[in-house]
Amino acid sequence: MTSPHHPTDFLHDLRLRSAAEGGVFWIDDDQLAVFEPNAARRVSGANWQRLVMHDRLVDMIRRRPSTPVRWSRVRTAWLTQLHRLTTGEHNAKLITRMEQIIDARLGEDVDLVMLAQDVAVRSMLPVALSGLTPREAAQIGRDLDQKLIRLIDRHPGDGLRHHLRFVAVQIRAGLVVRRVLRERASGRRARELDLADPVVDMLPELGMDRALDVVTSVLTAIGGPPGAAAASTLYEFARNPEWARRLGAELRGVDPADFCAAPTKAAPVTHRFVKEVLRMWSPPLLLVRRSRLSFDLGTTRLEKGRGYMLSPHMIHRDHRFWQQADTFDPDRFLPGAPHGPVGRGYYVPFGWAPKKCVGADIGTTQLMALCYLMCTRYRLTVPDAEKITMVYRFAPVPQKFRGRLAFA
């Protein structure tokens, strides 16, 4: 789908049409909006079942089909690995990495959107791909940075030279991933506790091309949405001083070890705050897919091969499912709150099962850790915070969001 020239107006129009047409309607001749929660859950889940990875490039050239490998196998391996990566010890290491990145910018007037992206991506990179040399980490970082600029900047650059530079950076990052996988498999590089490592054991089945695709998908996942969510968290923290005080009162009284071991249990107010940030500003805004099956959706039929669009953001802002949907209020997640979700499937910041984002738990922990640091280690100063606005790119992005951080 071509990006609209005015994405805010485009989303506003989609919300009006969704409310008028029950959440399922044709945007154009080949794009069906599926913004009704039950229909979205059904289409998303069924379309993902039995999904296998594409053939390797060499197999396509030689017209030799590769061994089918289901994405569900990779997902299971990732979930097992993430269970090992979300202990108190590893959460403490994540927070330390976040501190190191923020400490380097103390006292400066900084673009808080870019700082949030930097903190989110660089602290999460070892979870995706660790054991890198400084040069390798820099090459991966440049690739993630240029992809991010394409997502959040309306004028990221064009022309042949720019395109060739973009491709060259991608190729160099891909060579790093290939080298890491190859050397781990041969024993020339140590195995690491990260999301790339299960792929090493699957190399004989996947082949290097598909293995590269798998690891690249992880790196892409940490290179945009987590940083957008972190920027939105800082945005609401700065704009809601009363909530900042409530978070501070809670977090300053929490034992750091308890927070690292079980953040959602140790800091329930902070958890509600993060959940409301993700409801209001879910990244990415729109998910465009191609249907692998045919679906009868009552008012219309989605045929196999046709395009469709999903959007947690549209569901989270639908006044049919959420009272005061455009009001930021974390207390809506208190048990029995009248303006809370009306049922299961109406709060989906990480997508729908069984394809729900595998990084949901660690992503929530990272956002809660950001709040923890803002309340216990740092003092954030944002001039005229009430004047800062959100615009819609691939995700909601605060505009002219600058400030200073100092030790508390």
SULZI-V998340 format. One record per residue. N is the residue number from 1. RES is the residue in one letter. SS is DSSP state (helix for helix, strand for strand, loop for the rest). PHI is phi in degrees with one decimal (999 if undefined). Layout:
N/RES/SS/PHI
N/RES/SS/PHI
This chain:
1/M/loop/999
2/T/loop/-72.1
3/S/loop/-66.3
4/P/loop/-69.8
5/H/loop/-66.4
6/H/loop/-120.7
7/P/helix/-61.9
8/T/helix/-64.8
9/D/helix/-64.4
10/F/helix/-61.6
11/L/helix/-66.8
12/H/helix/-61.6
13/D/helix/-63.3
14/L/helix/-62.9
15/R/helix/-63.6
16/L/helix/-64.2
17/R/helix/-67.1
18/S/helix/-62.1
19/A/helix/-65.0
20/A/helix/-78.3
21/E/helix/-114.4
22/G/loop/76.3
23/G/loop/89.7
24/V/strand/-128.7
25/F/strand/-160.8
26/W/strand/-83.5
27/I/strand/-77.4
28/D/strand/-150.1
29/D/loop/-65.0
30/D/loop/-134.3
31/Q/strand/-147.0
32/L/strand/-99.1
33/A/strand/-79.4
34/V/strand/-121.3
35/F/loop/-107.2
36/E/loop/-86.7
37/P/helix/-55.1
38/N/helix/-68.3
39/A/helix/-65.9
40/A/helix/-63.2
41/R/helix/-63.0
42/R/helix/-66.3
43/V/helix/-65.8
44/S/helix/-62.7
45/G/helix/-65.8
46/A/helix/-67.4
47/N/helix/-69.0
48/W/helix/-89.5
49/Q/loop/-57.4
50/R/loop/63.4
51/L/loop/-69.4
52/V/strand/-112.4
53/M/loop/-74.4
54/H/loop/-66.6
55/D/loop/-60.5
56/R/loop/-68.7
57/L/helix/-58.4
58/V/helix/-63.5
59/D/helix/-69.1
60/M/helix/-66.3
61/I/helix/-65.3
62/R/loop/-86.7
63/R/loop/54.5
64/R/loop/-121.6
65/P/loop/-62.9
66/S/loop/-87.4
67/T/loop/-65.6
68/P/loop/-63.8
69/V/loop/-129.3
70/R/strand/-74.9
71/W/helix/-61.8
72/S/helix/-62.2
73/R/helix/-66.6
74/V/helix/-64.9
75/R/helix/-59.5
76/T/helix/-61.5
77/A/helix/-63.7
78/W/helix/-65.3
79/L/helix/-62.8
80/T/helix/-62.3
81/Q/helix/-67.1
82/L/helix/-65.6
83/H/helix/-60.0
84/R/helix/-77.5
85/L/helix/-96.4
86/T/loop/-117.8
87/T/loop/-81.0
88/G/helix/-57.7
89/E/helix/-63.0
90/H/helix/-72.5
91/N/helix/-64.5
92/A/helix/-63.6
93/K/helix/-65.7
94/L/helix/-60.2
95/I/helix/-64.1
96/T/helix/-61.6
97/R/helix/-62.8
98/M/helix/-63.7
99/E/helix/-59.6
100/Q/helix/-61.2
101/I/helix/-69.6
102/I/helix/-70.2
103/D/helix/-56.8
104/A/loop/-70.2
105/R/loop/-115.7
106/L/loop/-61.9
107/G/loop/82.3
108/E/loop/-91.6
109/D/loop/-81.0
110/V/strand/-120.3
111/D/strand/-75.6
112/L/helix/-71.4
113/V/helix/-65.5
114/M/helix/-70.3
115/L/helix/-63.7
116/A/helix/-60.6
117/Q/helix/-62.1
118/D/helix/-62.7
119/V/helix/-62.9
120/A/helix/-64.5
121/V/helix/-72.7
122/R/helix/-68.2
123/S/helix/-74.8
124/M/helix/-91.4
125/L/helix/-55.9
126/P/helix/-63.5
127/V/helix/-70.9
128/A/helix/-83.0
129/L/loop/-153.5
130/S/loop/-114.2
131/G/loop/72.9
132/L/loop/-85.9
133/T/loop/-73.1
134/P/helix/-54.5
135/R/helix/-67.3
136/E/helix/-63.4
137/A/helix/-62.7
138/A/helix/-66.3
139/Q/helix/-66.9
140/I/helix/-64.1
141/G/helix/-61.2
142/R/helix/-63.3
143/D/helix/-64.7
144/L/helix/-65.9
145/D/helix/-63.5
146/Q/helix/-69.5
147/K/helix/-67.4
148/L/helix/-63.3
149/I/helix/-58.4
150/R/helix/-64.4
151/L/helix/-81.3
152/I/helix/-105.1
153/D/loop/-103.0
154/R/loop/-72.1
155/H/loop/-132.0
156/P/loop/-75.6
157/G/loop/109.7
158/D/loop/-148.1
159/G/loop/96.2
160/L/helix/-62.5
161/R/helix/-61.3
162/H/helix/-62.4
163/H/helix/-63.5
164/L/helix/-63.8
165/R/helix/-63.9
166/F/helix/-60.5
167/V/helix/-64.5
168/A/helix/-62.4
169/V/helix/-65.1
170/Q/helix/-61.3
171/I/helix/-63.2
172/R/helix/-63.1
173/A/helix/-65.4
174/G/helix/-62.8
175/L/helix/-65.4
176/V/helix/-61.5
177/V/helix/-61.8
178/R/helix/-58.2
179/R/helix/-63.5
180/V/helix/-61.1
181/L/helix/-63.0
182/R/helix/-63.3
183/E/helix/-72.9
184/R/helix/-65.6
185/A/helix/-64.9
186/S/helix/-87.5
187/G/loop/87.6
188/R/loop/-81.2
189/R/loop/-135.4
190/A/loop/-66.1
191/R/loop/-70.3
192/E/loop/-128.0
193/L/loop/-87.6
194/D/loop/-149.6
195/L/loop/-78.1
196/A/loop/-79.6
197/D/helix/-65.9
198/P/helix/-59.4
199/V/helix/-68.1
200/V/helix/-59.0
201/D/helix/-68.7
202/M/loop/-96.5
203/L/helix/-55.0
204/P/helix/-57.9
205/E/helix/-83.5
206/L/helix/-76.6
207/G/helix/78.4
208/M/helix/-66.9
209/D/helix/-63.4
210/R/helix/-72.2
211/A/helix/-61.0
212/L/helix/-61.8
213/D/helix/-59.5
214/V/helix/-64.8
215/V/helix/-67.2
216/T/helix/-61.6
217/S/helix/-63.9
218/V/helix/-67.6
219/L/helix/-62.4
220/T/helix/-63.5
221/A/helix/-65.1
222/I/helix/-88.6
223/G/loop/-95.4
224/G/loop/-156.5
225/P/helix/-57.0
226/P/helix/-60.4
227/G/helix/-68.8
228/A/helix/-62.9
229/A/helix/-66.0
230/A/helix/-65.5
231/A/helix/-63.7
232/S/helix/-66.9
233/T/helix/-64.1
234/L/helix/-63.9
235/Y/helix/-59.0
236/E/helix/-71.2
237/F/helix/-62.0
238/A/helix/-72.9
239/R/helix/-86.0
240/N/loop/-124.6
241/P/helix/-60.0
242/E/helix/-64.6
243/W/helix/-69.4
244/A/helix/-60.3
245/R/helix/-67.3
246/R/helix/-64.0
247/L/helix/-64.5
248/G/helix/-61.7
249/A/helix/-61.6
250/E/helix/-73.5
251/L/helix/-72.2
252/R/loop/-69.3
253/G/loop/-98.4
254/V/loop/-95.4
255/D/loop/-66.0
256/P/helix/-54.9
257/A/helix/-66.3
258/D/helix/-65.7
259/F/helix/-62.9
260/C/helix/-65.6
261/A/helix/-71.5
262/A/loop/-154.3
263/P/helix/-60.1
264/T/helix/-68.0
265/K/helix/-79.1
266/A/helix/-73.7
267/A/loop/-136.4
268/P/helix/-66.1
269/V/helix/-65.2
270/T/helix/-63.2
271/H/helix/-62.2
272/R/helix/-63.2
273/F/helix/-60.1
274/V/helix/-65.3
275/K/helix/-61.5
276/E/helix/-71.8
277/V/helix/-58.2
278/L/helix/-69.3
279/R/helix/-69.9
280/M/helix/-70.8
281/W/loop/-130.7
282/S/loop/-61.9
283/P/loop/-102.1
284/P/loop/-76.9
285/L/loop/-71.8
286/L/loop/-132.6
287/L/strand/-117.8
288/V/strand/-102.2
289/R/strand/-133.8
290/R/strand/-118.2
291/S/loop/-73.5
292/R/loop/-94.4
293/L/loop/-134.3
294/S/loop/-104.2
295/F/strand/-133.2
296/D/strand/-94.5
297/L/loop/-105.6
298/G/loop/83.5
299/T/loop/-78.8
300/T/loop/-156.1
301/R/strand/-125.4
302/L/strand/-101.4
303/E/loop/-84.7
304/K/loop/-54.9
305/G/loop/91.2
306/R/loop/-83.3
307/G/strand/-85.1
308/Y/strand/-145.5
309/M/strand/-129.4
310/L/strand/-114.2
311/S/loop/-161.0
312/P/helix/-55.5
313/H/helix/-58.1
314/M/helix/-64.8
315/I/helix/-67.9
316/H/helix/-68.9
317/R/loop/-106.0
318/D/loop/-84.0
319/H/loop/-69.1
320/R/loop/-72.5
321/F/loop/-112.1
322/W/loop/-135.8
323/Q/loop/-71.3
324/Q/loop/50.8
325/A/loop/-61.8
326/D/loop/-97.6
327/T/loop/-103.4
328/F/loop/-79.7
329/D/loop/-151.8
330/P/helix/-59.3
331/D/helix/-68.9
332/R/helix/-65.1
333/F/helix/-94.0
334/L/loop/-68.8
335/P/loop/-56.1
336/G/loop/79.8
337/A/loop/-61.4
338/P/loop/-66.1
339/H/loop/-103.7
340/G/loop/-83.4
341/P/loop/-62.1
342/V/loop/-80.5
343/G/loop/172.7
344/R/loop/-67.3
345/G/loop/90.2
346/Y/loop/-102.4
347/Y/loop/-121.6
348/V/loop/-136.3
349/P/loop/-65.1
350/F/loop/-110.3
351/G/loop/91.6
352/W/loop/-112.6
353/A/loop/-66.1
354/P/loop/-88.7
355/K/loop/-103.0
356/K/loop/-53.9
357/C/loop/-53.0
358/V/loop/-66.7
359/G/loop/-91.4
360/A/helix/-58.3
361/D/helix/-68.4
362/I/helix/-70.9
363/G/helix/-65.8
364/T/helix/-63.9
365/T/helix/-59.9
366/Q/helix/-63.4
367/L/helix/-67.7
368/M/helix/-66.8
369/A/helix/-64.4
370/L/helix/-62.2
371/C/helix/-61.5
372/Y/helix/-58.3
373/L/helix/-67.2
374/M/helix/-64.3
375/C/helix/-99.0
376/T/helix/-117.6
377/R/loop/-111.0
378/Y/strand/-123.1
379/R/strand/-123.1
380/L/strand/-98.2
381/T/strand/-117.5
382/V/loop/-127.2
383/P/loop/-64.9
384/D/loop/50.6
385/A/helix/-59.6
386/E/helix/-68.6
387/K/helix/-91.3
388/I/loop/-72.0
389/T/strand/-120.6
390/M/strand/-103.8
391/V/strand/-123.0
392/Y/strand/-105.2
393/R/loop/-114.2
394/F/loop/-71.3
395/A/loop/-146.8
396/P/strand/-63.2
397/V/strand/-131.4
398/P/strand/-62.6
399/Q/strand/-105.7
400/K/loop/50.1
401/F/loop/-97.8
402/R/strand/-121.9
403/G/strand/-174.2
404/R/strand/-128.9
405/L/strand/-117.9
406/A/strand/-138.5
407/F/strand/-65.3
408/A/loop/-69.2
